[in-house]
Amino acid sequence: MTTTASAQTDAQPAVTVLGLGEMGFALASAFLDGGHPTTVWNRTPEKADALVARGAQRATTVRDAVAAGSLVVVSVKGNATARALLESSGDALAGRAVLNLTDGTSAEVRAVADWAGRQGAQYLHGQIMTIAPAVGGAESVVFYGGSDAVYDRFQPTLRLIGGRGALIAADAGIPALYGMAVHDTMWGALNGFLHAAALLSSEGIEVKRFLDDAAPSLSALLAFLPMTADEVDRGAYATEYGALQHHRPSLEDLVRESEARNIDAAFPGYTLGLVNKAVEEGHAKDSYARLVEHFRKR
């Protein structure tokens, strides 16, 4: 397979996708649907059959795949694998734009970014905040970090991945942190909700009915996040209302209620332990945001 000049100059730039797992397949489909010449490579070649039937080109080697695209998109398991694949392309990587959509830590992402830059490639990292079926949706969020030149040049192409994509930093590692922060918040909220659901179900209360009745209260919780974020950013936690000392009795009630109903009390018990420790350290009149200091190792 050879690279044509049109792959570098067309309004619909040629795109290569390395990795055709669930997400990689969805990405390649989105590029094809958007009218881009699309080359695909996967360790198991048969995974490309359906895409080839729709017009994609199947590369037999990573080097051929990289050489075929102006934008090289990587979607594999782990940044060690991503780097190994890119390394196998040799000097074909020089002058290419690389979009790495592989999950990993911020340090792992930065290491691939640094290495790719030394090979003469322009590098952009993306963190996709949706599942594969929603790739390309108008409301699908993608956090990007790295080369603003790549982001600006390929914006129409990137919109095919998600309509709510945004370049948030020149540091390629920041999108990974953004993604983890969203998931961290999600898992905490879901665990709290599922613990509450177990509590309600033990009384025979339909959880859906609870959501209907408690909707205003639950919606109000989101309104507290900007204020909490501001307190964390400023490191100022003193508050007139809703201080930690007022959280403690309700947490104690929740723990006792859970234990009485044979519901695992470890989740609220952990929170109660955080509040108790902060109060004992003299922060009884601080806001809940004070607990961020517990998570910061000293």
N, C-alpha and C positions, 0 to 999 in steps of 0.2 A: 504494500500500500504506500502511495506517495502523497506528499502534501502538495496541494495546488495553490497558486497565488490567490485564487478566489477565497480559499479558506481563511486568509488573513485580511481580506479587504471587503468582502460582501457585507451588506447591511444586516444580513442574517449570518453572523459568524459561525463557523464550524465549531461544534462542541464535542468533546470526548468525555465519556463517562467510564471511570474505572471502578468496577464493583457493581454487581447486579443483584444484590440482596433486595429485600423488600423496599428499602428506601432508594437504592440506586436504580432499581427498575422504574420506580415512580418518577424519579428525576429524568431519566432518559425518555420516558413517555411524555413528560411535560415539554421537553425540548423538541421532540418530534412533532407534537401537537402545535407547537409554536412556529413550525416551519424551518427549524434549524437543521442543517446537515449534521447528523449525529453519528458518531462512531462509538462503539461500545466494546469493552473487553471484560471478561470474567474468567476466573480460574477454571470454572466449569463452563465450557463454551456453549453447551446446550441451553443455558439460562438466557441466552440472547436470541433464541429462535423466534419468539413472538415479536421482538423488537425488529429483527431483521425482516420479518414478514411485513412489517409496517414501513420499511424503508431505511432502517438503520444499517450502517456498515459494521460488519464484525471484524475486528482486528485480531490477528492470531498471536501477536506479541504486544507487550506493554509499549515497547519502543514505537511500533507502528501506530498504536492508538494515540500516543502522545503527539507524534509527528502529524497526525491528521487534524488536530484541533487547535484553534486559536485559544480556546478556553478549555482547560483540562480540569474536570470535576472528579474529585476522589471521594468515594463513599464506601469505606470498608470498615472492618472491625479493628479498631485500635490504631494509634498513630505510628506505632512501630511498623505495622503492616503497610500503612500509607507511605511512609518514607521508603521502605524496602521496594515497593512497587515503583515509585518515582525514580529511585536510584537505578533500577533495572532499565530505565529508558535512556540512560547514558546522556550524551550531549544533545539529544532531541529536546530536552527540557529547556535549554537556553532560549530566551526570547518568548517563552510561552507565559500565559497567565494561568495560575493554578488556583483553583477554588477547592479547599479542603473542607469537606462537610463531615469529617470523621469525629466522633466523640472522643473525649479524653480530658486530661487535666490541662490547666493553663500552661504549665511548664512543658508538657509534651507538645502542645500546639506551638508554643514559641520555638521549641527546638526544631520542629519541622520547618517553620517559617524561616528561621535563620539559615538552615541548611539549603532550602530552596533558593533563597536570595543569593547564596554563594555560588549556586549553579547558574545564575543569570536569569532566573525566573522571577516574575512578579507574583506576589502571594497574597491571597485573601482567605481568611478563615470564616466559615459560616456555621452558625448554630441554629438548626431547624427546630422550631418549637411547635411541632405538630406531628401527627402520625402520617404514615405514607399515603393513605387515601385522600388526605387533605392537602397534599403537595399541590401548589398552584392556586390554592383558594385565595380569594380577594382579601380575606381576613387572616390568612396564615402568616405568622411572624417568623422572620429570620433575622438574627443578629449577626452583623458582619464586622470584622476587624482586620486591619492590615492596609493594603495598598489602596489609596483613594483613586489612583489612576485606573486600576482594574475595576473598582466599583463604578466609577463614572462611565468608563468605556462600555461596560457590559450591563448597564442598568436595565435596558429592555429585556435582555436575556434573563437577568436575575429575577425580574418580576414574574417570570414564568414559574419560578419556584414558590414564591409567596408574595402576595400583594402588599404585605406589611413589612417588607424588608427595610433595614436601615443600617447605615454605616455608623457604628457607635464609638469606634476608637481606631487609632492608627496601630495600636498594640493588638496583634492577632490573638493574644491570650484572653482578652477581655470578654469576647462573646462566650467562651467556655464558662467563665465565672457568672455571666448573666444567666446562661442556661441552667447552671447548677442552683443559682439563687431562686429561679422560678420553681424548679423541681423541689428544692428544700421547703419553700413555702407551701407548695402543693401537697407534699407528703405530710407535713405537719397539720395542715388544714383537714386533709382527708382522714388522717388517723383520729383527730379530734371528733370529726363528724361521725366516723364509724363507731367510736366509743360511745358517743351520744345515741347513735342508732341502736346499739346493743342495750343501752339503758332504757330507752323508750320501748323497745320491743319486749323487754322483760315485763312490762306492764300491759302489753297487748296494744300499745298505741301504734298506729300506722305512721311510719316515718314521713311519708308523703304529706299526711295531714299536718304533722308538726311543721314541715317546711312551709306549708300554706299559712299556718297561723303565726309562725315566727319570722316570716319573710322580712318585715321591716327591721326587726332586731338584727337579723343576720346581714342584711344589706348595710346596716350602719357600721358593722365591723370594718368593712373596707374603707369607710370614711376616716377611720383612725390611722390608717397606714401612713399617709403623708405626714401627719403630726408626729407619729412614732419615728419615722425616717429623719425628720428634722431634729428631733431630740438626740438621736444616735449620731448624726453628723456633727452636731454642736457639742456633744458630750455633756449636755445639760438636762438633768432628769427631775429636778425639783418640780412638784406639781401641787396645785391647790385641791384638785379633785381626782378621784380614782387612784389614790396612792396604793403602794404595795400592801400596806397594812390592812386595806379594805378588801384586797383580793383573798387574803388568807382564810377568813371564815367560810367563804363560798367554796374554796378549794377543799377545805376540811370536810364540808358537807358532802361534796361530790365524791370524795374518797370513801367516806362512811356509807353513803348510799350505794356506791358501786360494790363495796364489800358485802353489804347486806343482801344484795341481789345476785351475788356470785358472779359479778362482772369484774374482769381483770382491772385492778386499780393502779397498775404500774404507770400508765400514761398520766393520769392526773396526779398520781403520787410523785412522779418525777417533777412536775411543775410545782407542786406544793413544796418540795424540797428546795427548789430554786428560790422560791419566795421566802421561805423560812431562813435560808442562809443570808439572803440580802437584808432581811429585817434584823437578824442577829448582828449583822455587820454595821448597823446604824443607818440603813437606808429605808426605813419604814415609810417615810414621807415622800419617797421618790416615786416616779411613774414606773409603769411596767417596763418601759424601755431600758431601765437600769439593768435588767437581766442580761443585756447584750454583753456586759462586762464579764459575766460568768463564762461566756463562750470564748472570750479572748484569753488565751494562755499567757500568763505573766512570766 
